[in-house]
Amino acid sequence: MSKIFIVMGKSATGKDTIFKQLIDNTELQLKSVIGYTTRPIRKGETHGVEYYFVSEEKLKEWITMDKVIEHRAYKTMHGIWNYFTLDDGQIDLSSWNYLFITTLEAYEQVRNYYGDDKVVPIYIEVEDGARLERALKREKKQDKPKFAELCRRFLADEQDFSEENLNKLKIFKRYHNENLEDCMKEIVKDIKEML
């Protein structure tokens, strides 16, 4: 039976790197899914690569058609930006296994849509001090570092990924990313056992 593996964790835990290495692992043959957003396209982005960029009207239409698998809305300085996964034919569990990178909230919605037996969490953890150092180092490399946003996100992660929330969703397995190579070996081994 095919699976949807979902990579998630607090900010600066290495999720993007792990996601890319898992997608590039030819032994696993995992497919990624392109999400949708109502936010404006950014310079350097391509419609259908990073996201499908659509209108809020289109999102509302798909919601009424019951085509939305998961949906998150964020209040920004520029209005509400929606991010979502659509039942648009990209996911065919009769043929392939998939890999998402998303939030705990989205994981719950995907699991509710497809079922516990098809959706597998890959929760990445890093000790908070090391995670804060990583985030600070990354932010310092930006043209205009946004340290207040870094702090806001760090504190929000404490709530979003609380032990209570993880336990409620039965996420007990933790992949510790202090050493990327060791972490990847453990994740790949576990995925292979489930395929």
N, C-alpha and C positions, 0 to 999 in steps of 0.2 A: 504494500500500500504506500502511495506517495505521501510525502511530508512537506510541510512548510516550516522551515527553521527561521526563527526570529531572533536576530541579534539586538540586544538592548543593554543599557546600563547608564550610569551617570555620565555627565560630561567629562571629557579628558580621560576616558578609560581605554581608548584605542579601538573603539567600535568600527570606525571607518577603515582602519588598516586591516582589522580582522575580517571585516566584510569583503574587502577587495581580495585578500588572500584566499578566502573560501570560494569566491566566485571564480578566481583564476585557477583553482585546484581542479585539474582535468579528471582526476580520479573520482571526484564527487559529482561532477556534472550537474551542479545546481544552477537554476535559472533565476535571474533577478526580475523584479516587476517594477515597471515605471509608474510612479505615483502621479497624482494630479494635484494642482494647486490653483487657487484664484488670485494669488499674489502676482504682481507684475513680473515679467521676465527681466532678469538682470543681464548686464553687459557680460558677454562671454558664454551665456547659456543658450541652449538650442532646444526648441520645442520638440518634445519626444525623446530627449536624451536625459537631461536632469529630471524634468517633469513634463507632463502635458499641462500647458497653461490654458485655463478655460475661464469662462465668465461665471459669476455667481448664479445667473439665470440657468445655465447649463447644469450646475450642481443641483439646484432646486428641482430641475426636471428629473435628473437621475435619482434623487431621493424619493420623489413620488413614484418612480418606476421600480423602487426597491432594488436598485443596482449598486448602491454604495455598501462596500464591505466594512470599511472603517472610516471615521471622519473625526478630525480635530480642527478646532477653530481657535485662533490666537488674536487677541486684541493688540494691535500695534499702533504706533503713532500715525499710521497711514490708513487706519481702518481695520476691519476684520479680515484676516488672511486665513483661508481654509486649505487644509491638506487632507487628501483622502485617497483611498484605494477603491477602484471601481471594478465591478464584475463585468469586464469588457472582453473576456476571452483570453487574456494573457495567462491566466492560471488554468491549467488542465491537469488535474490531479490523477487522471487516468494514464498520463504519459510521463510526467516530469516531477522532480522535486524542486522546491523553490527556497530562496533565501531573501528575507526582508531585513532591513535595519529600521527600527522604529521605536516608539515610546511604549511604556507599560500600558497606558490607556489604549493604544492602538492594538497591542498584543491581545488584550482582553477582547476587543471587538472582533479581531480576526479569528480568535479561538471560538468565540460564540457563533460566528458565521459558519466556520468549517467543522468544528467539533474538536474536543480534547485529544482524540486519537490521531488527528492529522497535523496539529500545530505544536511545535516543540520550541520552548524558550532556550536561548543561549544567553545567559545573564553574565555580563562581564563586570568584574570588580577590581578596583585598585584602592589601596589604603588612601584615606582622605588627604593626608599630608602630601603624599606623592602625587596624587591627582591634582591638588591645588598648585603644586610646583609645575607640573606639566602644563596646566591651563595658563598659568602666568607666563611661562616661557613662550608658549604659542601666541599669546595675546601681544607680548612685547614685539613680536615680529610684524605685526600689522602696521600699516601706514598711520592709522589713528587708533591706538589701542582704546578699548572700551572696558576699563577695569570695573566700573560700576555694574555693567551688564554681566561681567564674569562673576562678580560676587552674588548678584541676584540669582543667576543660574545655579551657582554652587549651592546656595541655600534652598532654592526651589527643588533641586535634586534630592535633598534630604527628606523632603515631604513626599515627593513623587515616588521615590524608591525606598520608602520606609519599610522596615521589617514587617509591619502590619500589612501593607499593600502587597508585598512579595508573598507573604504567607497566605493571604486571602486568595491569591491566584495560583497557589501551590507551586511557587518557584523556589525550589530548595537547592538545586544544583547551582554552584557558583564556579565560574572560571576566573581564576586570579591571574591578572595580566601584569605581574611584576616583571616577568621575562616572557617576551612575545613568542619566542620559539617554543618554549615549554607549554605555554597556553594554547598555541595553535595545535601542537601535537595532541593534547588532550581533547580539544574540540573535534578535530578530524577523526580521531579514534572513536569518539562517541557517535558522531554522525554516521560513520561507516557501519557501526553496530546496528543502527536503526534503519539503514537502507536495505 
